[in-house]
Amino acid sequence: MEEGWIKERESTRASSLGGRKPFHIYFNHNAKFIVGVDIGGTTVEIAVMNLDGKVKGKTSFDTQSHLSPTFVQALSNYMMTLITTSGLEVEQIIGAGVGVPGITAVDDGIVFDAPSLGWKQYPLKEKLEKLLPFPVYIDNDVNVAVLGEKWKGAGKTKDNVLLITLGTGVGCGMIINGRLYRGSSFAAGEIGYVITDKNAAEKAYKSVFSGYGFLDSHVGGPSITERMLNRLGDHELDEKNWTAEAIFQLAKNGDKLALEVVNDALSHLAFALINVIAIVNPECVVLGGGISKSIDYFLPNILATIDKHVPMNTEITITQLEDVSLLGAAFLLLSEHDSILKVE
């Protein structure tokens, strides 16, 4: 109690035995704070939050403009600045959790392969901890996100949950029997490599990034944009205006070309989900990532395809958490850091 972890407050009701009002003892979620970081292929998001996941401050910066030998220095600077602007002292920070778009060893924080960042065997944990005065825990971004969904989202009351992230590529985080499943070499859930069309896979196809897989290259945002531009042919429109979100909106409005591109991408997604559901048998599949916000209109078609091919009754929903990856990064710290706060 002297260290601030536990607090007490006087009850509003008097004791039935008379005398002074009783005191209630409760855990102080503001005793310490956590820094959560989500490193994306386009944007890095950072948040400071209390031990219950309440965000106290947020910031972000462009990933690609900082991808250089000074990236880690820039990231640590943003983190330390956010701590200060959130009105906190660094001594109040228990540590940081970081999600990275690549295969990552959580024990030593080495990023084996992150194609969108150009990292291979990158010792991110070591580099950050040389610059920061608190411990840092690193994991794959989708693993981190499914932890957030389990902590505060659709998976809160479930023991078997999948989170499928739809962004630059496609990823899958898996909670199996209540625990995060990482696989034998930390590569579980790399469904971007799933094949959903044998004939197309045997032909040459253009990867979104070097090292990205078949599903990434048919469902990821950049691939949707490229396929739309290829169908348009010569045009005078600025390619920067053609985002996956804009193409989904055109499809909703009935644009024929956009509808063809979107339906093709979602067909690949549906068949990938069929395969994963058949293998894992989850209670719930949550769709997250930037593109997930655009597919609500098309979700009934995805569900119809899945129901046609698998007998299992699986709930499929779109995430309702705004900061699922940042929340998951905070929970990563709570689950890995060896302290009185460690959760199982």
C-alpha atoms as a printed R data frame, in Angstrom:
    type eleno elety resid chain resno       x       y       z
1   ATOM     1    CA   MET     A     1   0.000   0.000   0.000
2   ATOM     2    CA   GLU     A     2   2.909   2.336   0.741
3   ATOM     3    CA   GLU     A     3   4.121   1.919  -2.857
4   ATOM     4    CA   GLY     A     4   0.738   2.943  -4.236
5   ATOM     5    CA   TRP     A     5  -0.359  -0.413  -5.698
6   ATOM     6    CA   ILE     A     6  -3.277  -0.682  -3.286
7   ATOM     7    CA   LYS     A     7  -5.575   2.135  -2.200
8   ATOM     8    CA   GLU     A     8  -8.484   2.410   0.168
9   ATOM     9    CA   ARG     A     9 -11.617   4.484   0.174
10  ATOM    10    CA   GLU     A    10 -14.319   4.997   2.746
11  ATOM    11    CA   SER     A    11 -17.614   3.251   2.065
12  ATOM    12    CA   THR     A    12 -20.650   5.438   1.464
13  ATOM    13    CA   ARG     A    13 -22.646   3.168   3.767
14  ATOM    14    CA   ALA     A    14 -22.186   2.889   7.508
15  ATOM    15    CA   SER     A    15 -21.497  -0.453   9.154
16  ATOM    16    CA   SER     A    16 -24.544  -2.280  10.518
17  ATOM    17    CA   LEU     A    17 -22.593  -2.660  13.762
18  ATOM    18    CA   GLY     A    18 -22.289   1.079  14.160
19  ATOM    19    CA   GLY     A    19 -19.077   3.034  14.541
20  ATOM    20    CA   ARG     A    20 -17.017   4.472  11.691
21  ATOM    21    CA   LYS     A    21 -17.790   3.647   8.071
22  ATOM    22    CA   PRO     A    22 -15.812   0.681   6.683
23  ATOM    23    CA   PHE     A    23 -13.025   1.131   4.118
24  ATOM    24    CA   HIS     A    24 -12.823  -0.717   0.794
25  ATOM    25    CA   ILE     A    25  -9.393  -1.765  -0.492
26  ATOM    26    CA   TYR     A    26  -8.885  -1.710  -4.267
27  ATOM    27    CA   PHE     A    27  -6.087  -2.103  -6.815
28  ATOM    28    CA   ASN     A    28  -4.729   1.204  -8.113
29  ATOM    29    CA   HIS     A    29  -4.612   0.971 -11.916
30  ATOM    30    CA   ASN     A    30  -2.706   4.264 -12.001
31  ATOM    31    CA   ALA     A    31   0.136   3.024  -9.812
32  ATOM    32    CA   LYS     A    32   2.229   2.420 -12.923
33  ATOM    33    CA   PHE     A    33   1.888   2.953 -16.664
34  ATOM    34    CA   ILE     A    34   2.791   1.047 -19.825
35  ATOM    35    CA   VAL     A    35   3.960   2.186 -23.257
36  ATOM    36    CA   GLY     A    36   2.339   0.281 -26.119
37  ATOM    37    CA   VAL     A    37   3.838   0.454 -29.621
38  ATOM    38    CA   ASP     A    38   2.425  -0.816 -32.918
39  ATOM    39    CA   ILE     A    39   5.002  -0.711 -35.724
40  ATOM    40    CA   GLY     A    40   3.146  -0.892 -39.032
41  ATOM    41    CA   GLY     A    41   4.438  -0.872 -42.574
42  ATOM    42    CA   THR     A    42   3.164   2.682 -43.051
43  ATOM    43    CA   THR     A    43   2.627   4.122 -39.560
44  ATOM    44    CA   VAL     A    44   4.046   3.651 -36.072
45  ATOM    45    CA   GLU     A    45   1.490   4.250 -33.313
46  ATOM    46    CA   ILE     A    46   2.440   4.755 -29.668
47  ATOM    47    CA   ALA     A    47   0.261   5.036 -26.572
48  ATOM    48    CA   VAL     A    48   0.800   5.434 -22.854
49  ATOM    49    CA   MET     A    49  -1.872   3.708 -20.783
50  ATOM    50    CA   ASN     A    50  -2.566   2.663 -17.226
51  ATOM    51    CA   LEU     A    51  -2.627  -0.914 -15.953
52  ATOM    52    CA   ASP     A    52  -6.255  -1.330 -17.033
53  ATOM    53    CA   GLY     A    53  -5.596  -0.193 -20.600
54  ATOM    54    CA   LYS     A    54  -6.985   3.330 -20.268
55  ATOM    55    CA   VAL     A    55  -5.072   5.492 -22.749
56  ATOM    56    CA   LYS     A    56  -3.463   8.596 -21.265
57  ATOM    57    CA   GLY     A    57  -1.677   9.832 -24.395
58  ATOM    58    CA   LYS     A    58  -1.084   8.846 -28.034
59  ATOM    59    CA   THR     A    59   1.210   9.812 -30.898
60  ATOM    60    CA   SER     A    60   2.290   8.426 -34.271
61  ATOM    61    CA   PHE     A    61   4.823   8.911 -37.040
62  ATOM    62    CA   ASP     A    62   5.419   7.744 -40.599
63  ATOM    63    CA   THR     A    63   7.304   4.458 -40.755
64  ATOM    64    CA   GLN     A    64   8.893   4.648 -44.179
65  ATOM    65    CA   SER     A    65  10.347   8.140 -43.726
66  ATOM    66    CA   HIS     A    66  12.224   6.901 -40.644
67  ATOM    67    CA   LEU     A    67  13.379   3.516 -41.963
68  ATOM    68    CA   SER     A    68  17.085   4.079 -41.696
69  ATOM    69    CA   PRO     A    69  19.845   3.345 -39.191
70  ATOM    70    CA   THR     A    70  18.222   5.989 -36.974
71  ATOM    71    CA   PHE     A    71  14.780   4.314 -36.759
72  ATOM    72    CA   VAL     A    72  15.259   2.960 -33.234
73  ATOM    73    CA   GLN     A    73  16.579   6.308 -32.037
74  ATOM    74    CA   ALA     A    74  13.533   8.051 -33.536
75  ATOM    75    CA   LEU     A    75  11.175   5.525 -31.938
76  ATOM    76    CA   SER     A    76  12.742   5.892 -28.496
77  ATOM    77    CA   ASN     A    77  12.593   9.689 -28.810
78  ATOM    78    CA   TYR     A    78   8.876   9.577 -29.640
79  ATOM    79    CA   MET     A    79   8.249   7.225 -26.715
80  ATOM    80    CA   MET     A    80  10.091   9.385 -24.194
81  ATOM    81    CA   THR     A    81   8.456  12.568 -25.488
82  ATOM    82    CA   LEU     A    82   4.993  10.999 -25.183
83  ATOM    83    CA   ILE     A    83   5.690  10.005 -21.587
84  ATOM    84    CA   THR     A    84   6.531  13.626 -20.784
85  ATOM    85    CA   THR     A    85   3.603  15.158 -22.689
86  ATOM    86    CA   SER     A    86   1.273  12.703 -20.926
87  ATOM    87    CA   GLY     A    87   2.281  14.317 -17.642
88  ATOM    88    CA   LEU     A    88   4.248  11.333 -16.358
89  ATOM    89    CA   GLU     A    89   7.710  10.715 -14.976
90  ATOM    90    CA   VAL     A    90   9.773   7.926 -16.511
91  ATOM    91    CA   GLU     A    91   9.866   6.221 -13.091
92  ATOM    92    CA   GLN     A    92   6.116   5.648 -13.445
93  ATOM    93    CA   ILE     A    93   6.642   3.481 -16.546
94  ATOM    94    CA   ILE     A    94   6.899  -0.245 -15.822
95  ATOM    95    CA   GLY     A    95   7.930  -1.098 -19.389
96  ATOM    96    CA   ALA     A    96   6.876  -1.258 -23.036
97  ATOM    97    CA   GLY     A    97   5.273  -3.793 -25.342
98  ATOM    98    CA   VAL     A    98   5.944  -3.588 -29.086
99  ATOM    99    CA   GLY     A    99   4.187  -5.240 -32.029
100 ATOM   100    CA   VAL     A   100   6.213  -5.769 -35.229
101 ATOM   101    CA   PRO     A   101   4.960  -6.882 -38.683
102 ATOM   102    CA   GLY     A   102   7.182  -9.933 -38.925
103 ATOM   103    CA   ILE     A   103   8.237 -13.223 -37.355
104 ATOM   104    CA   THR     A   104   9.677 -12.377 -33.955
105 ATOM   105    CA   ALA     A   105  11.228 -14.338 -31.088
106 ATOM   106    CA   VAL     A   106   9.537 -13.042 -27.958
107 ATOM   107    CA   ASP     A   107  12.234 -14.376 -25.609
108 ATOM   108    CA   ASP     A   108  15.094 -12.279 -27.014
109 ATOM   109    CA   GLY     A   109  13.167  -9.762 -29.133
110 ATOM   110    CA   ILE     A   110  14.926 -10.563 -32.403
111 ATOM   111    CA   VAL     A   111  12.847  -9.877 -35.513
112 ATOM   112    CA   PHE     A   112  13.693 -12.773 -37.833
113 ATOM   113    CA   ASP     A   113  11.994 -11.365 -40.904
114 ATOM   114    CA   ALA     A   114   9.857  -8.241 -41.436
115 ATOM   115    CA   PRO     A   115   9.578  -7.714 -45.236
116 ATOM   116    CA   SER     A   116   7.757  -4.370 -45.098
117 ATOM   117    CA   LEU     A   117  10.532  -2.970 -42.879
118 ATOM   118    CA   GLY     A   118  13.451  -4.654 -44.615
119 ATOM   119    CA   TRP     A   119  14.535  -6.304 -41.353
120 ATOM   120    CA   LYS     A   120  16.194  -9.702 -41.038
121 ATOM   121    CA   GLN     A   121  17.642 -10.976 -37.750
122 ATOM   122    CA   TYR     A   122  17.086  -7.500 -36.323
123 ATOM   123    CA   PRO     A   123  17.762  -7.242 -32.538
124 ATOM   124    CA   LEU     A   124  15.016  -4.709 -31.817
125 ATOM   125    CA   LYS     A   125  14.688  -5.448 -28.097
126 ATOM   126    CA   GLU     A   126  18.417  -5.052 -27.504
127 ATOM   127    CA   LYS     A   127  18.596  -1.809 -29.475
128 ATOM   128    CA   LEU     A   128  15.598  -0.250 -27.713
129 ATOM   129    CA   GLU     A   129  16.675  -1.263 -24.228
130 ATOM   130    CA   LYS     A   130  20.027   0.458 -24.778
131 ATOM   131    CA   LEU     A   131  18.126   3.723 -25.260
132 ATOM   132    CA   LEU     A   132  15.229   3.334 -22.815
133 ATOM   133    CA   PRO     A   133  15.327   3.130 -18.994
134 ATOM   134    CA   PHE     A   134  12.738   0.323 -18.789
135 ATOM   135    CA   PRO     A   135  12.279  -3.223 -20.169
136 ATOM   136    CA   VAL     A   136  10.837  -3.813 -23.641
137 ATOM   137    CA   TYR     A   137   8.986  -6.883 -24.922
138 ATOM   138    CA   ILE     A   138   8.626  -7.584 -28.650
139 ATOM   139    CA   ASP     A   139   6.228  -9.856 -30.532
140 ATOM   140    CA   ASN     A   140   4.594 -10.246 -33.917
141 ATOM   141    CA   ASP     A   141   1.993  -7.513 -34.449
142 ATOM   142    CA   VAL     A   142  -0.886  -9.939 -34.996
143 ATOM   143    CA   ASN     A   143  -0.010 -11.889 -31.849
144 ATOM   144    CA   VAL     A   144  -0.064  -8.600 -30.001
145 ATOM   145    CA   ALA     A   145  -3.421  -7.642 -31.524
146 ATOM   146    CA   VAL     A   146  -5.112 -10.920 -30.568
147 ATOM   147    CA   LEU     A   147  -3.909 -10.359 -26.994
148 ATOM   148    CA   GLY     A   148  -5.733  -7.027 -27.095
149 ATOM   149    CA   GLU     A   149  -8.877  -8.707 -28.412
150 ATOM   150    CA   LYS     A   150  -8.666 -11.332 -25.670
151 ATOM   151    CA   TRP     A   151  -8.098  -8.699 -22.968
152 ATOM   152    CA   LYS     A   152 -10.685  -6.106 -23.923
153 ATOM   153    CA   GLY     A   153 -12.591  -7.231 -27.021
154 ATOM   154    CA   ALA     A   154 -14.685  -9.988 -28.566
155 ATOM   155    CA   GLY     A   155 -12.447 -12.706 -27.127
156 ATOM   156    CA   LYS     A   156 -12.759 -11.591 -23.514
157 ATOM   157    CA   THR     A   157 -14.957 -14.525 -22.466
158 ATOM   158    CA   LYS     A   158 -13.587 -17.070 -24.955
159 ATOM   159    CA   ASP     A   159 -10.654 -19.495 -24.824
160 ATOM   160    CA   ASN     A   160 -10.262 -20.169 -28.563
161 ATOM   161    CA   VAL     A   161 -10.055 -17.013 -30.636
162 ATOM   162    CA   LEU     A   162  -8.514 -16.069 -33.969
163 ATOM   163    CA   LEU     A   163  -7.785 -12.518 -35.060
164 ATOM   164    CA   ILE     A   164  -7.293 -12.057 -38.797
165 ATOM   165    CA   THR     A   165  -5.638  -8.753 -39.678
166 ATOM   166    CA   LEU     A   166  -6.242  -7.285 -43.108
167 ATOM   167    CA   GLY     A   167  -3.833  -4.555 -44.095
168 ATOM   168    CA   THR     A   168  -0.721  -4.471 -46.247
169 ATOM   169    CA   GLY     A   169  -0.782  -8.247 -45.891
170 ATOM   170    CA   VAL     A   170  -2.837 -10.825 -44.006
171 ATOM   171    CA   GLY     A   171  -1.968 -12.237 -40.602
172 ATOM   172    CA   CYS     A   172  -3.525 -14.452 -37.947
173 ATOM   173    CA   GLY     A   173  -3.130 -14.370 -34.180
174 ATOM   174    CA   MET     A   174  -4.319 -17.444 -32.281
175 ATOM   175    CA   ILE     A   175  -5.505 -17.902 -28.722
176 ATOM   176    CA   ILE     A   176  -5.857 -21.670 -28.202
177 ATOM   177    CA   ASN     A   177  -7.161 -23.026 -24.893
178 ATOM   178    CA   GLY     A   178  -6.760 -19.578 -23.385
179 ATOM   179    CA   ARG     A   179  -3.115 -19.085 -24.340
180 ATOM   180    CA   LEU     A   180  -1.348 -17.347 -27.197
181 ATOM   181    CA   TYR     A   181  -0.026 -19.918 -29.655
182 ATOM   182    CA   ARG     A   182   3.248 -18.948 -31.354
183 ATOM   183    CA   GLY     A   183   4.361 -22.230 -32.941
184 ATOM   184    CA   SER     A   184   7.706 -24.047 -32.867
185 ATOM   185    CA   SER     A   185   9.639 -21.176 -34.454
186 ATOM   186    CA   PHE     A   186   7.361 -18.221 -33.607
187 ATOM   187    CA   ALA     A   187   5.761 -18.399 -37.078
188 ATOM   188    CA   ALA     A   188   2.259 -19.658 -36.226
189 ATOM   189    CA   GLY     A   189  -0.497 -17.711 -37.955
190 ATOM   190    CA   GLU     A   190   1.481 -16.664 -41.031
191 ATOM   191    CA   ILE     A   191  -1.589 -17.251 -43.201
192 ATOM   192    CA   GLY     A   192  -0.338 -14.784 -45.784
193 ATOM   193    CA   TYR     A   193   1.383 -17.851 -47.256
194 ATOM   194    CA   VAL     A   194  -1.849 -19.867 -47.526
195 ATOM   195    CA   ILE     A   195  -2.719 -20.957 -51.084
196 ATOM   196    CA   THR     A   196  -6.357 -20.416 -52.050
197 ATOM   197    CA   ASP     A   197  -6.048 -21.121 -55.791
198 ATOM   198    CA   LYS     A   198  -3.755 -23.949 -56.919
199 ATOM   199    CA   ASN     A   199  -3.702 -22.934 -60.579
200 ATOM   200    CA   ALA     A   200  -2.951 -19.284 -59.829
201 ATOM   201    CA   ALA     A   201  -0.252 -20.238 -57.334
202 ATOM   202    CA   GLU     A   202   1.567 -22.350 -59.905
203 ATOM   203    CA   LYS     A   203   1.806 -19.335 -62.166
204 ATOM   204    CA   ALA     A   204   3.993 -16.326 -61.471
205 ATOM   205    CA   TYR     A   205   2.318 -13.721 -59.275
206 ATOM   206    CA   LYS     A   206   3.635 -10.421 -57.992
207 ATOM   207    CA   SER     A   207   4.220 -10.255 -54.246
208 ATOM   208    CA   VAL     A   208   3.140  -7.148 -52.341
209 ATOM   209    CA   PHE     A   209   6.641  -7.006 -50.869
210 ATOM   210    CA   SER     A   210   9.556  -9.367 -51.360
211 ATOM   211    CA   GLY     A   211   8.880 -12.297 -49.060
212 ATOM   212    CA   TYR     A   212   5.111 -11.830 -48.902
213 ATOM   213    CA   GLY     A   213   2.893 -14.810 -49.724
214 ATOM   214    CA   PHE     A   214   0.041 -15.774 -52.035
215 ATOM   215    CA   LEU     A   215  -2.828 -14.637 -49.799
216 ATOM   216    CA   ASP     A   216  -1.035 -11.366 -48.989
217 ATOM   217    CA   SER     A   217  -0.760 -10.759 -52.714
218 ATOM   218    CA   HIS     A   218  -4.470 -11.271 -53.351
219 ATOM   219    CA   VAL     A   219  -6.149  -9.819 -50.254
220 ATOM   220    CA   GLY     A   220  -3.708  -7.170 -48.981
221 ATOM   221    CA   GLY     A   221  -4.500  -3.504 -49.543
222 ATOM   222    CA   PRO     A   222  -1.687  -2.795 -52.044
223 ATOM   223    CA   SER     A   223  -2.652  -5.849 -54.115
224 ATOM   224    CA   ILE     A   224  -6.290  -4.709 -54.287
225 ATOM   225    CA   THR     A   225  -5.141  -1.281 -55.446
226 ATOM   226    CA   GLU     A   226  -2.790  -2.720 -58.061
227 ATOM   227    CA   ARG     A   227  -5.450  -5.039 -59.468
228 ATOM   228    CA   MET     A   228  -7.886  -2.156 -59.769
229 ATOM   229    CA   LEU     A   229  -5.326  -0.011 -61.587
230 ATOM   230    CA   ASN     A   230  -4.487  -2.884 -63.937
231 ATOM   231    CA   ARG     A   231  -8.156  -3.256 -64.859
232 ATOM   232    CA   LEU     A   232  -8.516   0.456 -65.474
233 ATOM   233    CA   GLY     A   233  -5.582   0.487 -67.884
234 ATOM   234    CA   ASP     A   234  -4.426   3.917 -69.071
235 ATOM   235    CA   HIS     A   235  -6.011   6.669 -67.050
236 ATOM   236    CA   GLU     A   236  -5.316  10.210 -65.955
237 ATOM   237    CA   LEU     A   237  -6.290   9.790 -62.321
238 ATOM   238    CA   ASP     A   238  -3.722  10.228 -59.582
239 ATOM   239    CA   GLU     A   239  -2.755   6.757 -58.365
240 ATOM   240    CA   LYS     A   240  -2.377   8.113 -54.830
241 ATOM   241    CA   ASN     A   241  -6.171   8.467 -54.680
242 ATOM   242    CA   TRP     A   242  -6.632   4.743 -55.276
243 ATOM   243    CA   THR     A   243  -6.571   3.093 -51.877
244 ATOM   244    CA   ALA     A   244  -8.173  -0.213 -50.924
245 ATOM   245    CA   GLU     A   245 -10.690   1.705 -48.815
246 ATOM   246    CA   ALA     A   246 -11.663   3.881 -51.793
247 ATOM   247    CA   ILE     A   247 -12.071   0.800 -53.990
248 ATOM   248    CA   PHE     A   248 -14.314  -0.879 -51.409
249 ATOM   249    CA   GLN     A   249 -16.455   2.262 -51.315
250 ATOM   250    CA   LEU     A   250 -16.772   2.237 -55.104
251 ATOM   251    CA   ALA     A   251 -17.812  -1.415 -54.930
252 ATOM   252    CA   LYS     A   252 -20.480  -0.570 -52.347
253 ATOM   253    CA   ASN     A   253 -21.744   2.097 -54.720
254 ATOM   254    CA   GLY     A   254 -22.072  -0.474 -57.506
255 ATOM   255    CA   ASP     A   255 -18.982   0.246 -59.615
256 ATOM   256    CA   LYS     A   256 -18.571  -2.859 -61.788
257 ATOM   257    CA   LEU     A   257 -14.759  -2.950 -61.952
258 ATOM   258    CA   ALA     A   258 -14.369  -2.257 -58.237
259 ATOM   259    CA   LEU     A   259 -16.933  -4.936 -57.415
260 ATOM   260    CA   GLU     A   260 -15.023  -7.511 -59.473
261 ATOM   261    CA   VAL     A   261 -11.750  -6.679 -57.704
262 ATOM   262    CA   VAL     A   262 -13.318  -6.696 -54.230
263 ATOM   263    CA   ASN     A   263 -15.270  -9.913 -54.773
264 ATOM   264    CA   ASP     A   264 -12.132 -11.658 -56.023
265 ATOM   265    CA   ALA     A   265 -10.141 -10.573 -52.956
266 ATOM   266    CA   LEU     A   266 -12.893 -11.557 -50.532
267 ATOM   267    CA   SER     A   267 -13.315 -14.926 -52.214
268 ATOM   268    CA   HIS     A   268  -9.653 -15.680 -51.463
269 ATOM   269    CA   LEU     A   269 -10.190 -14.470 -47.886
270 ATOM   270    CA   ALA     A   270 -13.270 -16.661 -47.394
271 ATOM   271    CA   PHE     A   271 -11.469 -19.803 -48.566
272 ATOM   272    CA   ALA     A   272  -8.499 -19.012 -46.322
273 ATOM   273    CA   LEU     A   273 -10.880 -18.677 -43.366
274 ATOM   274    CA   ILE     A   274 -12.478 -22.011 -44.257
275 ATOM   275    CA   ASN     A   275  -9.072 -23.698 -44.059
276 ATOM   276    CA   VAL     A   276  -8.121 -22.076 -40.758
277 ATOM   277    CA   ILE     A   277 -11.506 -22.737 -39.125
278 ATOM   278    CA   ALA     A   278 -11.386 -26.384 -40.186
279 ATOM   279    CA   ILE     A   279  -7.935 -26.819 -38.608
280 ATOM   280    CA   VAL     A   280  -8.232 -24.770 -35.399
281 ATOM   281    CA   ASN     A   281 -11.995 -24.937 -34.635
282 ATOM   282    CA   PRO     A   282 -12.159 -21.553 -32.870
283 ATOM   283    CA   GLU     A   283 -15.176 -20.184 -31.031
284 ATOM   284    CA   CYS     A   284 -14.707 -16.807 -32.656
285 ATOM   285    CA   VAL     A   285 -12.882 -15.246 -35.601
286 ATOM   286    CA   VAL     A   286 -12.347 -11.495 -35.378
287 ATOM   287    CA   LEU     A   287 -11.464  -9.483 -38.479
288 ATOM   288    CA   GLY     A   288  -9.166  -6.539 -37.800
289 ATOM   289    CA   GLY     A   289  -6.716  -4.244 -39.568
290 ATOM   290    CA   GLY     A   290  -7.330  -1.253 -41.808
291 ATOM   291    CA   ILE     A   291  -9.308  -3.092 -44.485
292 ATOM   292    CA   SER     A   292 -11.659  -4.724 -41.960
293 ATOM   293    CA   LYS     A   293 -13.461  -1.415 -41.544
294 ATOM   294    CA   SER     A   294 -14.441  -1.551 -45.211
295 ATOM   295    CA   ILE     A   295 -15.839  -5.067 -45.458
296 ATOM   296    CA   ASP     A   296 -18.876  -4.934 -43.158
297 ATOM   297    CA   TYR     A   297 -21.141  -4.533 -46.192
298 ATOM   298    CA   PHE     A   298 -19.654  -7.672 -47.765
299 ATOM   299    CA   LEU     A   299 -19.517  -9.801 -44.602
300 ATOM   300    CA   PRO     A   300 -22.770 -11.719 -45.368
301 ATOM   301    CA   ASN     A   301 -21.209 -12.997 -48.618
302 ATOM   302    CA   ILE     A   302 -18.107 -14.175 -46.762
303 ATOM   303    CA   LEU     A   303 -20.253 -15.940 -44.157
304 ATOM   304    CA   ALA     A   304 -22.357 -17.619 -46.843
305 ATOM   305    CA   THR     A   305 -19.238 -19.046 -48.497
306 ATOM   306    CA   ILE     A   306 -17.889 -20.321 -45.184
307 ATOM   307    CA   ASP     A   307 -21.221 -21.865 -44.132
308 ATOM   308    CA   LYS     A   308 -21.378 -23.685 -47.456
309 ATOM   309    CA   HIS     A   309 -18.106 -25.518 -46.863
310 ATOM   310    CA   VAL     A   310 -17.644 -26.076 -43.108
311 ATOM   311    CA   PRO     A   311 -20.160 -27.526 -40.615
312 ATOM   312    CA   MET     A   312 -18.682 -25.849 -37.527
313 ATOM   313    CA   ASN     A   313 -20.641 -22.989 -36.013
314 ATOM   314    CA   THR     A   314 -18.070 -20.215 -35.664
315 ATOM   315    CA   GLU     A   315 -18.811 -16.612 -34.732
316 ATOM   316    CA   ILE     A   316 -17.215 -14.205 -37.211
317 ATOM   317    CA   THR     A   317 -17.165 -10.529 -36.381
318 ATOM   318    CA   ILE     A   318 -15.313  -7.287 -37.084
319 ATOM   319    CA   THR     A   319 -13.297  -5.837 -34.232
320 ATOM   320    CA   GLN     A   320 -14.888  -3.017 -32.285
321 ATOM   321    CA   LEU     A   321 -11.669  -2.021 -30.509
322 ATOM   322    CA   GLU     A   322 -10.116   1.194 -31.777
323 ATOM   323    CA   ASP     A   323  -6.682   0.544 -30.271
324 ATOM   324    CA   VAL     A   324  -6.586  -3.250 -30.307
325 ATOM   325    CA   SER     A   325  -2.871  -3.471 -31.202
326 ATOM   326    CA   LEU     A   326  -1.828  -0.886 -28.623
327 ATOM   327    CA   LEU     A   327  -3.923  -2.593 -25.943
328 ATOM   328    CA   GLY     A   328  -2.369  -5.901 -26.928
329 ATOM   329    CA   ALA     A   329   1.115  -4.422 -26.692
330 ATOM   330    CA   ALA     A   330   0.335  -3.338 -23.142
331 ATOM   331    CA   PHE     A   331  -1.004  -6.795 -22.298
332 ATOM   332    CA   LEU     A   332   2.142  -8.353 -23.787
333 ATOM   333    CA   LEU     A   333   4.143  -6.450 -21.191
334 ATOM   334    CA   LEU     A   334   1.800  -7.589 -18.415
335 ATOM   335    CA   SER     A   335   2.003 -11.226 -19.518
336 ATOM   336    CA   GLU     A   336   5.781 -11.374 -20.058
337 ATOM   337    CA   HIS     A   337   7.264  -9.026 -17.452
338 ATOM   338    CA   ASP     A   338   8.380 -10.844 -14.314
339 ATOM   339    CA   SER     A   339   6.680  -8.765 -11.636
340 ATOM   340    CA   ILE     A   340   3.699  -8.815  -9.286
341 ATOM   341    CA   LEU     A   341   1.610  -7.725 -12.283
342 ATOM   342    CA   LYS     A   342   2.378 -10.811 -14.375
343 ATOM   343    CA   VAL     A   343  -0.768 -12.386 -15.805
344 ATOM   344    CA   GLU     A   344  -1.179 -15.889 -17.186
